[in-house]
Amino acid sequence: MHLPRKAVILLGATSLAAVACPHIVAAAVAEAPASSANAEARPENWPARSATVAPDPATERRVDEILSAMSLEQKVGQIIQADIASATPDDVYRYHLGSVLNGGNSDPGGRYNAPAKDWLAAADAFHAASMKPNGKLPRIPVIWGSDAVHGHNNVVGATLFPHNIGLGAARNPDLVRRIGAATAIEMRVTGLDWTFAPTLAVVRDDRWGRTYEGFGETPEIATSYAAPLIEGLQGKIGDKDWLRGPHIIATAKHFLGDGGTSGGKDQGDAILPEAQLRDLFSPPYLPALDAGVQSVMVSFSSWNGAKMHGNHSLLTGVMKERWNFDGFLVGDWNGHGQVAGCTAGDCPQSVVAGLDMYMAPDSWKELYRTTLGHARDGTLPMARLDDAVRRILRVKVRAGLFEAGKPSARPYGGQFDLLGGKAHRALAREAVRESLVLLKNAGGLLPLKAGGEILVAGDGADNLTKQTGGWTLSWQGTGTKRGDFPNAQSIWEGIDEAVKAAGGTATLAVDGRYARKPDVAIVVFGEDPYAEFQGDRPDVGYDDAKNLDLLRSLKAAGVPTVAVFLSGRPMWVNPFLNATDAFVAAWLPGSEGAGVADILFGKSDFRGKLPYSWPKASDQTALNVGDANYDPLFPYGFGLTFADKSDLAPLSEARASAPAADPGILFAAGKPGSGRRLLLGPPGALSSNPGPELIVASAADRTAQEDSVRLRWMGAGPAVAAITGDAPADFSRQANGDLALELELKVNAAPTADVSLLMGCGANCSGGFPIRSLLTEAAKSGKWTRIAVPLRCFEKAGVDMKRVDTPLSFATAGGLDITLSTARIVSPAGPQLACK
């Protein structure tokens, strides 16, 4: 369901909300900058590093010539990167944009499964726009960045390699070098020349939704992988095809401390001493720089309260001066807008601190305007602007982009048979084999005999969406179907192929039912897909009653059972370990399910070793080798082979604690969420018991007794029903993480006057949208209605997401009768209202 475009507007002076709640349209008050006294790095205490790439006089002369011929408008455009969902090729030409990107949910034509030819055509169009003559200004080619984090994962048919957590288990630098080279070629096929990879995070709390993007919990693996992976992507410094031909531009990310935030919160705060920041999180960057990585992405996160996007001591002092990095620093998705005193559309502080290219997906036009103004009035010093542009130009010259021609005419452009080609799929299958970790093998059940009667069960067995995980065709990896993976094989398909080849019989039954007792059952299950922010968890306990019952029923029937567990992190799975004979941590293996079958049936032995310690309790969320009181179920580096004799004593199945209260629940089970209240009454005088004159609340039933609330406006004057918080909540991370306000309600009687859906952020700060037409339509159906509004829409409507004290309110001066079942801040599972 989508709100009509004309209905989605910022509340104006003549709206109902401005009359009934005059405080809601005022501009948000700027937040005072937080103290950052302990977020000042001392570069002299960091290891010194000499430049890897010797300055090339010819390159530097050319950069000087281009820079001297550029207009101020062109310079500002070069340091801004826009998303293809909000910028056109004409915009690239008019605003001189230096770069475009495709966000996780941005694709040519707005189709998540757009064919490869559409990607190449879009690349040609953006390139042509950047090279179109514009008076006497130099023509500067645009570069296109993409999160190709486990293969060219945004494009249908591309080879999908195991996510980094699985590659970390493989402990094989040469393997990741070859994966980098294959990924670069497949990106070249579709005309793209820059990947936002590799992620070099050292992950210290497994609740983080990006845990699977890290190679491990210590710097060891990422440090050993950084150089070979970057050389696979970029080629080797000094070679003729460095950054050219089959190679692309790589990005080391996210600088710095992204894996060390308190509570494992995405975009959160790493609260730790400088020595720990340096020694735990920076080591992988040194070999990355030595390998010649040309871009470094700045982290969303903070260090001791100060956002990395504004930390001069680290961006300039350490990265550029101490470490002599001469490429460019690119931001993360509107990350500059989180710097104290900044908004997504106005932040000279980030460039002054050392950022060279803003990632401004949907804020780029306003950012262009304000940055141009800051450059003109000196707020953004010209020397700093020129340095940022110089760094971007240097990389473009090094990559040969000025002479490369349109993307479709470059090497590999349009060779679509290379996407998911035989050699790359074989490499991915090899990577799957090396990534699997055997945690239990009671009675030496593995390897299995392929010639027997094999039952394959579990909701992950024939499920490529689950098998490939987040960052696969969509940002969160959700919403895909089997047809979106033409060059892939599910785990079930790989098993079936192996069993048939050996003369056995394999049967797929997701629910585990069988007519004839099998010799063995393979049950594939695990986490549903997720990506950054939306994948954050309150603990690491895995709850899955359906598959646990399935495993227990097989055990009770005497069927030997192998569990293949799909996950993006180590998890507490004690009940599942107890219910199985063999347990395999398969991580998120990607497109090659046959790699799992290769191991299960003994074509190769297990060689994977845990890159993360495995918890014995659901609250062991920050569990890292070397920590005090380190007490894992399976330690870092653990992994069995077929020859190991291994069983486990029965494990405790008691959760360490119930999952923490979800701060995203505003209303559920008939009552407001923790720390929230339902208040009613006239604007400015809300109460828990205002009397029946304006608005009445009463318990109502939906699926259980009194699990909802009925709200009736009497039509006697302006009245509000609001969910308020005991203290203001910071929803800025949730807004940037693409979460939404999701409501489930039924309209018992259509509104007789305008209705506004609002959020409040203190005195003189609020905003929202008119929803009368939406409620009127819902009343006609008489059914329960789901409404999801992206938080960024409220932000655009003037809400300061850092201090939301009223996350939900309905305001009308007329009559209205609704029953509210749930109100939550969530990752929406269905359509969202459009905000324009």
C-alpha positions in Angstrom: 0.0 0.0 0.0 1.3 3.4 -0.9 0.1 6.8 0.1 -0.8 9.0 -2.9 2.1 11.2 -3.7 0.1 14.4 -3.1 -0.8 13.2 0.4 2.7 12.7 1.6 3.7 16.2 2.4 5.4 18.2 5.2 2.7 19.5 7.5 2.3 23.2 6.7 0.9 26.2 8.4 -2.7 25.6 7.2 -2.8 21.9 8.1 -4.9 20.4 10.9 -1.7 19.6 12.8 -0.6 23.2 12.8 -3.9 24.3 14.1 -4.4 21.6 16.7 -0.7 21.1 17.6 1.2 24.3 16.7 4.4 22.9 18.1 4.8 20.2 15.5 6.1 22.1 12.6 8.9 24.0 14.2 12.4 23.3 13.1 14.4 20.8 15.2 16.8 22.4 17.7 20.4 21.6 16.9 21.9 19.2 19.4 24.8 20.6 21.3 28.1 18.8 20.4 29.1 16.1 22.8 32.4 16.4 24.6 35.1 14.5 22.7 38.1 15.1 24.9 38.9 11.4 25.1 38.3 10.8 21.4 41.5 12.6 20.3 44.0 10.3 18.9 47.7 11.0 19.3 49.2 9.9 15.9 52.7 9.8 17.2 51.7 6.7 19.3 50.5 4.8 16.2 52.9 2.8 14.0 54.6 4.9 11.3 54.2 3.9 7.7 55.9 5.0 4.5 53.9 5.5 1.3 53.7 2.3 -0.8 53.0 3.9 -4.1 55.8 6.2 -5.1 54.4 9.5 -6.4 54.4 9.4 -10.2 55.4 12.8 -11.6 53.3 12.4 -14.8 50.2 11.4 -12.8 50.7 14.4 -10.4 51.2 16.8 -13.3 48.0 15.6 -14.9 46.1 15.9 -11.7 47.4 19.5 -11.3 46.4 20.4 -14.8 42.8 19.1 -14.4 42.4 20.7 -11.0 43.6 24.1 -12.2 41.0 24.0 -15.0 38.1 23.1 -12.7 35.4 25.5 -11.6 34.4 25.7 -7.9 31.1 24.0 -8.8 32.9 21.1 -10.4 35.2 20.7 -7.4 32.2 20.5 -5.0 30.5 18.0 -7.3 33.5 15.7 -7.4 33.4 15.2 -3.6 29.8 14.1 -3.6 28.5 10.6 -4.3 24.8 10.2 -5.1 22.6 7.0 -5.2 21.2 5.9 -8.5 17.8 5.8 -7.0 17.8 9.6 -6.5 20.2 10.8 -9.2 20.0 10.6 -13.0 22.7 10.8 -15.6 21.5 14.3 -16.3 22.2 15.1 -12.6 25.7 13.8 -12.9 26.2 16.3 -15.8 24.5 19.3 -14.2 26.1 18.9 -10.8 29.5 17.5 -11.9 29.0 14.5 -9.5 32.2 12.6 -9.0 30.6 9.3 -8.2 27.4 7.3 -7.9 26.6 4.2 -6.0 23.8 1.7 -5.8 22.6 1.2 -2.3 21.6 -2.2 -1.1 18.0 -1.6 -2.4 18.9 0.5 -5.4 19.0 -1.1 -8.9 18.6 0.1 -12.5 15.0 0.8 -13.1 14.2 0.2 -9.5 14.1 -3.6 -10.0 15.9 -5.7 -7.4 16.4 -8.4 -10.0 17.3 -6.1 -12.9 19.2 -8.1 -15.6 22.9 -7.6 -16.0 22.4 -5.8 -19.3 20.5 -3.1 -17.5 23.4 -2.6 -15.2 25.8 -2.2 -18.1 23.4 0.2 -19.9 23.1 2.3 -16.7 26.9 2.4 -16.3 27.3 3.6 -19.9 24.6 6.3 -19.4 26.2 7.7 -16.2 29.7 7.6 -17.8 28.4 9.4 -21.0 26.9 12.1 -18.9 30.1 12.7 -17.0 32.1 13.0 -20.2 29.6 15.2 -22.0 31.2 18.5 -23.1 30.5 21.4 -20.7 32.0 24.5 -22.0 35.8 24.7 -21.2 35.5 22.6 -18.1 37.6 19.4 -18.0 35.7 16.2 -18.6 36.0 13.9 -15.5 34.7 10.4 -15.6 32.3 9.3 -12.9 33.1 6.2 -10.8 30.4 3.8 -9.6 30.7 2.2 -6.2 28.8 -1.0 -5.1 28.8 -3.2 -2.1 30.1 -6.3 -3.8 30.9 -8.0 -0.5 30.6 -11.7 -1.3 30.8 -11.6 -5.0 29.0 -9.2 -7.3 26.0 -9.9 -5.1 23.7 -7.2 -6.4 23.3 -8.7 -9.8 21.2 -11.7 -10.9 23.3 -14.6 -12.0 26.6 -13.5 -10.4 28.7 -16.0 -8.4 28.0 -15.7 -4.7 30.9 -16.6 -2.4 30.6 -17.4 1.3 30.3 -14.4 3.4 33.5 -13.3 5.2 32.7 -15.2 8.4 33.0 -18.4 6.4 36.1 -17.3 4.6 37.6 -16.5 8.0 37.0 -20.1 9.0 38.9 -21.3 5.9 42.2 -19.6 7.0 43.4 -19.4 3.3 44.8 -16.1 2.0 45.3 -17.5 -1.5 41.7 -18.5 -1.6 40.5 -14.9 -0.9 43.0 -13.5 -3.5 41.3 -15.6 -6.1 37.8 -14.7 -4.9 38.8 -11.0 -5.2 40.0 -11.5 -8.7 36.8 -13.3 -9.7 34.6 -10.6 -8.2 36.5 -7.9 -10.0 35.9 -9.5 -13.4 32.2 -10.0 -12.7 31.9 -6.4 -11.8 33.7 -5.4 -15.0 31.1 -7.4 -16.9 28.4 -5.0 -15.8 30.5 -1.9 -16.1 31.2 -1.2 -12.5 34.7 -0.1 -11.4 34.7 0.2 -7.6 33.7 -2.1 -4.8 33.0 -1.2 -1.2 35.1 -4.2 0.0 36.8 -5.7 1.9 35.4 -5.2 5.4 38.3 -5.4 7.8 36.2 -5.2 11.0 37.4 -7.1 14.1 34.1 -8.1 15.6 34.0 -8.1 19.4 30.3 -8.5 20.1 28.3 -11.1 18.1 25.0 -9.2 18.6 26.2 -6.9 15.8 24.2 -7.4 12.6 27.4 -7.2 10.5 29.2 -10.0 12.4 29.3 -12.1 9.2 31.1 -9.3 7.4 34.1 -9.7 9.7 36.7 -12.4 9.2 37.0 -13.1 13.0 37.1 -11.8 16.5 40.9 -11.0 16.6 42.9 -9.0 14.1 44.8 -12.1 13.0 42.7 -13.3 10.1 41.7 -9.9 8.7 45.4 -8.9 8.8 46.5 -11.9 6.9 43.7 -11.5 4.3 43.8 -7.7 3.7 46.7 -7.6 1.2 45.8 -10.8 -0.9 42.1 -9.8 -1.2 42.9 -6.3 -2.2 45.5 -7.5 -4.7 42.9 -9.9 -6.1 40.5 -7.0 -6.6 43.0 -4.3 -7.7 45.9 -6.2 -9.0 49.5 -5.7 -7.8 51.2 -2.3 -7.6 53.5 -1.9 -10.5 51.7 -4.3 -12.8 50.3 -2.9 -16.0 46.8 -4.0 -15.1 46.9 -2.5 -11.6 43.4 -1.0 -11.2 42.7 -1.7 -14.9 41.6 -4.5 -17.2 40.3 -7.3 -15.0 40.8 -5.3 -11.8 38.8 -2.6 -10.1 39.2 -0.1 -7.2 38.9 -1.6 -3.7 37.8 -0.1 -0.4 39.1 -1.0 3.1 36.3 -0.4 5.6 35.1 0.8 8.1 37.7 3.0 9.6 37.8 2.6 12.6 36.4 0.4 15.5 33.1 -0.5 13.7 33.3 -4.0 15.3 33.9 -2.8 18.8 30.8 -0.8 19.6 29.1 -1.1 23.0 26.4 -3.8 22.9 27.3 -4.7 19.3 25.1 -1.8 18.1 25.5 -0.8 14.5 26.5 2.8 14.1 27.1 2.7 17.8 30.0 3.9 20.1 33.3 2.1 20.7 34.1 3.1 24.3 37.7 2.1 24.8 41.2 3.5 25.3 43.2 4.7 22.3 45.7 1.9 22.7 43.0 -0.7 22.4 41.5 1.0 19.4 44.9 1.0 17.8 46.0 -2.5 18.7 42.7 -4.4 18.2 41.1 -2.6 15.2 43.8 -0.9 13.1 46.2 -3.8 12.3 44.4 -5.0 9.1 44.6 -1.5 7.6 48.4 -1.5 7.4 48.7 -4.4 5.0 45.7 -3.0 3.1 47.5 0.2 2.6 50.7 -1.6 1.7 48.8 -3.5 -1.0 47.8 -0.1 -2.5 44.1 0.1 -1.6 42.8 3.3 -3.1 39.8 4.1 -1.0 39.0 3.8 2.7 35.5 4.0 4.0 34.9 5.9 7.2 32.8 4.1 9.9 29.3 5.1 10.9 30.4 4.5 14.5 31.8 6.7 17.2 34.8 6.5 19.4 34.2 7.6 22.9 31.2 9.7 21.9 32.7 11.4 18.8 31.6 10.3 15.4 34.3 8.9 13.1 33.1 11.1 10.3 34.2 14.1 12.2 37.4 12.8 13.8 40.3 14.9 12.4 42.9 13.1 14.6 42.1 9.7 13.1 41.1 10.6 9.5 43.8 13.2 8.9 46.3 12.7 11.7 46.6 8.9 11.6 45.3 7.8 8.2 46.7 10.5 6.0 49.7 11.9 7.8 51.0 9.1 10.0 50.2 6.4 7.5 50.8 8.4 4.3 47.6 7.3 2.6 47.3 9.1 -0.7 44.0 7.7 -1.9 40.7 9.1 -0.8 38.4 8.7 2.2 34.8 8.0 1.4 31.9 8.3 3.9 29.2 5.8 4.6 25.5 6.3 3.9 24.8 9.8 5.2 27.2 9.1 8.0 28.4 12.7 7.9 24.9 13.8 9.0 25.5 12.1 12.4 28.4 14.4 13.3 27.5 16.9 16.0 26.1 20.0 14.5 25.6 18.5 11.1 22.7 17.3 9.0 22.8 15.0 6.0 22.4 18.0 3.8 24.9 20.3 5.5 28.2 19.2 7.1 31.5 21.0 6.2 32.9 19.5 9.5 33.4 16.1 7.9 35.5 17.4 5.0 37.4 19.7 7.3 38.1 16.6 9.5 39.5 14.7 6.5 36.6 13.1 4.6 37.2 13.4 0.8 33.9 12.1 -0.6 30.5 12.4 1.0 28.3 9.4 0.5 25.0 11.3 0.2 22.6 8.9 -1.4 19.4 11.0 -1.1 20.8 14.2 0.4 23.2 15.1 -2.3 21.4 18.0 -3.9 21.0 20.0 -0.6 24.6 19.0 0.3 25.9 20.3 -3.0 24.2 23.6 -2.4 25.4 24.1 1.2 28.9 22.8 0.5 29.2 25.2 -2.4 28.2 28.0 0.0 30.8 26.9 2.6 33.5 26.8 0.0 32.6 30.3 -1.1 32.6 31.8 2.4 35.7 29.9 3.6 34.0 27.6 6.1 35.4 24.9 4.0 38.9 26.0 3.3 39.9 25.9 -0.4 43.1 24.1 0.4 41.1 21.3 2.0 38.6 21.1 -0.9 41.5 21.0 -3.4 43.2 18.2 -1.5 40.0 16.2 -1.4 39.5 16.6 -5.2 43.2 15.9 -5.9 42.9 12.6 -4.1 39.8 11.6 -6.1 41.4 12.6 -9.4 44.6 10.8 -8.5 42.7 7.5 -8.2 40.8 8.1 -11.4 44.0 8.8 -13.3 45.7 5.8 -11.8 42.8 3.6 -12.8 43.0 4.8 -16.4 39.4 6.0 -16.4 40.1 9.1 -18.5 41.1 6.9 -21.4 39.0 3.8 -20.7 36.0 4.8 -22.7 32.4 3.7 -21.9 32.1 0.7 -19.5 30.6 -1.6 -22.2 33.7 -1.1 -24.4 36.2 -1.8 -21.6 37.7 -5.3 -21.1 35.1 -7.8 -20.0 32.2 -5.4 -20.5 29.1 -7.2 -21.6 30.7 -10.7 -21.4 27.6 -11.9 -19.5 28.6 -15.6 -19.7 31.3 -14.8 -17.1 28.6 -14.1 -14.5 28.3 -17.3 -12.6 30.7 -18.9 -15.1 32.0 -22.4 -14.6 35.4 -21.4 -13.2 34.0 -18.9 -10.7 31.4 -21.4 -9.5 34.1 -24.0 -9.0 36.0 -21.5 -6.9 33.0 -20.7 -4.8 32.3 -24.4 -4.3 35.9 -24.8 -3.1 35.4 -21.9 -0.7 32.3 -23.6 0.7 34.2 -26.8 1.4 37.0 -24.9 3.2 34.6 -22.8 5.3 32.5 -25.5 7.0 33.3 -26.2 10.6 32.5 -29.5 12.2 31.4 -29.0 15.9 30.0 -32.5 16.7 30.3 -35.9 15.2 29.0 -38.5 17.7 29.9 -42.0 16.8 31.7 -40.9 13.7 28.5 -40.4 11.8 30.2 -38.3 9.2 31.2 -38.8 6.4 27.9 -40.2 5.2 27.4 -42.9 2.5 25.8 -41.3 -0.5 24.4 -44.6 -1.7 21.9 -44.9 1.1 18.4 -43.6 1.9 18.8 -39.9 2.7 16.1 -37.6 4.1 16.8 -33.9 3.7 14.7 -31.6 5.8 14.5 -28.1 7.4 13.5 -24.7 6.0 17.1 -24.0 4.8 17.5 -27.1 2.7 16.1 -25.7 -0.6 16.2 -22.0 0.2 18.7 -19.9 -1.6 17.5 -16.8 0.1 18.4 -18.2 3.4 21.6 -19.8 2.1 23.0 -16.6 0.6 22.1 -14.2 3.5 22.1 -10.5 3.5 23.6 -8.2 0.8 22.1 -10.5 -1.9 20.1 -8.8 -4.6 18.5 -6.7 -1.8 20.1 -4.9 1.2 18.7 -7.3 3.8 18.8 -10.3 1.4 15.1 -10.8 1.8 12.3 -10.9 -0.8 14.1 -13.1 -3.4 12.9 -16.2 -5.1 14.5 -19.3 -6.7 14.3 -17.8 -10.2 16.6 -15.0 -9.0 19.5 -17.4 -8.8 19.8 -19.0 -12.2 23.5 -19.9 -11.7 23.2 -21.4 -8.2 22.5 -24.6 -6.4 20.7 -25.0 -3.1 22.1 -27.3 -0.5 19.3 -29.8 -1.2 20.1 -29.7 -5.0 23.8 -30.4 -4.2 22.9 -33.3 -1.9 20.4 -34.8 -4.4 23.0 -34.6 -7.2 25.7 -36.4 -5.0 23.3 -39.1 -3.8 21.9 -39.9 -7.3 25.5 -40.1 -8.6 26.2 -42.8 -6.0 23.0 -44.7 -6.7 21.3 -43.7 -3.5 17.9 -42.0 -2.9 17.5 -38.5 -1.5 14.1 -37.2 -0.5 13.3 -33.6 0.3 10.7 -33.1 3.1 11.0 -29.7 4.8 8.8 -30.9 7.7 10.9 -34.1 8.1 8.0 -36.5 7.4 8.8 -39.7 5.7 7.0 -42.8 4.5 10.0 -45.1 4.9 12.5 -44.7 7.6 15.7 -43.2 6.2 19.3 -44.3 6.9 20.1 -40.7 7.9 18.5 -37.3 8.0 20.2 -34.0 7.1 18.4 -31.0 8.6 19.3 -27.6 7.2 18.1 -24.6 9.3 19.3 -21.3 10.8 18.9 -17.6 10.7 16.8 -15.7 8.2 18.6 -13.1 6.1 19.6 -9.7 7.6 22.2 -7.0 7.1 23.5 -4.0 8.9 21.5 -2.5 11.7 18.4 -4.6 11.2 20.4 -7.6 12.0 21.4 -6.4 15.5 20.2 -8.7 18.3 19.6 -8.5 22.1 21.5 -11.7 22.7 22.9 -14.7 20.7 20.3 -17.3 21.7 18.9 -19.1 18.7 15.1 -19.9 19.0 13.4 -22.1 16.5 10.8 -24.3 18.0 9.7 -25.9 14.6 13.1 -27.2 13.6 14.0 -28.2 17.2 10.8 -30.3 17.4 11.8 -31.8 14.0 15.2 -32.7 15.3 13.8 -34.2 18.5 11.3 -36.3 16.6 13.9 -37.7 14.4 16.1 -38.5 17.4 13.1 -40.2 19.1 12.5 -42.3 16.0 16.2 -43.5 16.0 17.1 -41.7 12.8 20.8 -40.6 12.8 20.7 -36.8 12.2 23.1 -34.2 10.8 22.4 -30.6 11.5 23.7 -28.0 8.9 23.3 -24.7 10.6 23.1 -21.5 8.6 24.1 -18.3 10.5 25.9 -15.0 10.3 27.4 -15.4 13.7 28.1 -18.0 16.4 25.0 -18.7 18.4 23.8 -20.5 21.5 22.3 -23.7 20.1 22.6 -26.1 23.0 19.2 -27.7 22.5 20.0 -28.3 18.8 23.4 -29.8 19.6 21.7 -32.2 22.1 19.2 -33.3 19.5 21.7 -34.1 16.8 24.4 -36.6 16.1 26.5 -34.3 14.0 26.5 -30.5 13.8 28.0 -28.4 11.1 28.5 -24.7 11.2 27.9 -23.8 7.5 27.7 -20.0 8.0 26.2 -18.3 4.8 27.7 -20.4 2.1 26.5 -18.5 -1.0 25.4 -20.0 -4.3 27.2 -23.3 -4.3 25.2 -25.8 -2.2 27.2 -28.7 -3.7 30.2 -27.6 -1.6 28.2 -28.7 1.5 27.5 -32.1 -0.1 31.1 -32.6 -1.0 32.0 -32.5 2.7 29.1 -34.4 4.1 29.7 -37.4 1.7 33.5 -37.3 2.3 34.8 -36.0 -1.0 36.8 -33.7 1.1 37.5 -33.6 4.8 36.6 -30.7 7.1 39.4 -28.1 7.4 37.5 -25.0 8.7 38.3 -23.6 12.1 36.1 -21.3 14.1 37.0 -17.6 13.5 34.7 -16.7 16.4 34.3 -18.3 19.8 31.1 -20.3 20.2 29.0 -19.5 23.3 27.8 -22.0 25.9 25.2 -19.5 27.2 22.8 -17.1 25.4 24.2 -14.1 27.1 27.8 -14.7 26.1 27.6 -11.9 23.5 31.1 -10.5 23.9 33.1 -13.7 24.0 36.6 -13.4 22.7 39.8 -15.4 23.1 42.1 -13.7 25.5 39.4 -12.1 27.5 39.3 -12.5 31.3 37.0 -15.4 32.3 37.0 -16.7 28.8 34.7 -19.8 28.9 33.3 -20.8 25.5 31.6 -23.9 24.5 33.9 -24.2 21.5 37.0 -22.0 21.5 38.4 -19.8 18.8 40.2 -22.0 16.3 38.1 -25.1 17.1 37.2 -27.5 14.3 37.0 -31.3 14.0 38.0 -33.5 11.2 36.6 -36.9 10.3 39.4 -38.6 12.2 38.6 -36.8 15.5 36.6 -38.8 18.0 34.0 -36.4 19.4 30.8 -36.3 21.3 29.4 -33.9 23.7 28.0 -34.5 27.2 24.4 -33.2 27.4 24.4 -29.5 27.4 22.2 -27.2 29.5 19.2 -26.1 27.5 18.2 -23.2 29.9 18.5 -19.8 28.5 20.7 -17.5 30.5 18.0 -14.9 30.5 14.9 -13.9 28.7 15.6 -11.7 25.7 15.8 -8.0 26.7 12.8 -5.8 26.2 12.6 -4.5 22.6 12.8 -0.7 22.6 11.1 -0.8 19.2 7.8 -1.9 20.6 5.5 1.1 21.1 2.3 -0.8 21.6 1.6 -4.6 21.7 -0.4 -7.2 23.7 -2.9 -4.6 24.7 -0.4 -2.2 26.4 2.3 0.3 25.6 5.9 -1.0 25.4 8.4 -0.8 28.2 8.9 2.8 29.4 6.0 4.1 27.3 2.5 5.4 28.1 -0.7 5.9 26.1 -1.9 9.5 26.7 -5.1 11.2 25.4 -6.7 14.6 25.3 -6.5 18.0 23.8 -3.2 19.2 22.2 -0.8 20.3 24.9 -2.7 18.8 27.8 -2.5 15.0 27.3 -3.5 12.7 30.2 -3.8 9.1 31.1 -7.4 9.7 32.1 -8.8 12.8 30.4 -12.5 12.1 30.6 -14.9 11.1 27.7 -15.5 14.5 26.2 -12.9 14.4 23.4 -11.5 10.9 23.1 -12.1 7.5 24.8 -9.8 4.5 25.0 -11.0 1.0 25.8 -9.6 -2.6 25.7 -10.4 -4.6 22.6 -9.8 -8.1 21.3 -8.1 -9.2 18.1 -6.6 -12.6 18.5 -6.5 -12.7 22.3 -8.5 -11.1 25.1 -7.8 -7.4 25.4 -4.7 -7.6 23.1 -5.6 -4.3 21.4 -7.0 -0.8 22.2 -10.0 0.9 20.7 -9.7 4.7 20.3 -12.7 6.8 19.6 -12.6 10.5 18.9 -16.0 12.2 19.8 -15.6 15.0 17.2 -16.0 17.7 19.8 -12.7 19.4 19.0 -9.0 18.9 18.4 -7.8 15.7 20.2 -4.7 13.5 20.2 -4.0 9.9 21.1 -0.2 9.5 21.7 2.3 6.9 22.7 4.9 8.8 24.7 8.2 7.8 26.3 9.5 8.3 29.8 12.6 9.7 28.3 13.5 10.9 24.8 14.7 8.1 22.5 17.4 8.4 19.9 16.1 6.9 16.7 18.7 8.4 14.4 20.4 5.0 13.9 17.1 3.4 13.2 16.2 6.1 10.6 19.5 5.7 8.9 19.1 1.9 9.1 15.9 2.1 7.0 13.6 1.0 9.8 9.9 2.0 9.8 7.0 2.8 12.1 4.7 -0.1 11.5 1.1 -0.1 12.6 -1.6 -2.8 12.6 -5.1 -1.3 13.0 -8.7 -1.5 12.0 -10.8 1.5 11.1 -14.3 1.0 12.7 -15.6 4.4 11.5 -14.1 6.6 8.8 -12.7 10.0 9.9 -15.0 13.0 9.6 -12.1 15.5 9.3 -8.4 15.5 8.5 -6.2 13.1 10.5 -2.4 13.4 11.0 0.0 10.7 11.9 2.8 12.3 13.9 6.0 12.0 15.8 7.2 14.4 18.4 10.6 15.5 19.6 10.0 17.9 22.4 8.8 21.4 22.6 8.3 23.1 19.2 9.6 20.0 17.4 7.3 17.5 15.5 6.2 16.4 12.1 4.2 13.9 10.2 1.6 13.3 7.5 -2.1 13.5 6.7 -3.7 10.1 6.5 -7.4 10.8 6.2 -7.7 9.2 2.8 -5.8 6.1 3.8 -8.1 5.6 6.9 -11.2 6.2 4.8 -10.1 3.4 2.4 -9.3 1.1 5.3 -12.8 1.7 6.7 -14.4 0.5 3.5 -12.6 -2.9 3.8 -13.5 -3.5 7.4 -10.3 -5.5 7.7 -7.1 -5.1 9.7 -4.7 -2.8 7.9 -1.0 -2.6 8.0 0.7 0.7 7.6 4.5 1.2 7.5 6.1 4.6 7.3 9.9 4.8 6.9 11.4 6.7 9.8 13.4 8.8 7.3 10.0 10.2 6.2 9.4 11.7 9.6 13.0 13.0 9.6 12.3 14.7 6.3 9.1 16.1 7.8 11.1 17.9 10.5 11.4 15.4 13.3 14.7 15.4 15.2 15.3 11.7 15.4 17.9 12.0 18.1 15.3 13.1 20.7 11.9 11.5 20.0 9.7 11.7 23.0 6.4 10.9 21.2 7.1 8.1 18.7 3.4 7.9 17.7 0.3 10.1 17.8 -2.9 10.5 15.9 -4.5 14.0 15.8 -7.9 15.1 14.5 -10.6 17.6 15.3 -13.3 15.3 13.9 -14.8 11.9 14.7 -12.8 8.8 14.3 -12.9 5.2 15.6 -9.9 2.9 15.2 -8.6 -0.2 17.0 -4.9 -0.4 17.3 -3.3 -3.8 17.6 0.4 -3.1 17.3 2.8 -0.2 16.8 6.5 -1.0 16.4 9.8 0.4 15.1 10.9 -2.5 12.8 12.5 -3.7 9.7 9.4 -3.7 7.5 8.4 -7.0 6.0 6.1 -5.6 3.4 5.3 -2.4 1.4 6.0 1.0 2.9 4.3 4.3 2.3 6.2 6.5 0.0 7.7 9.8 1.2 8.5 12.4 -1.3 
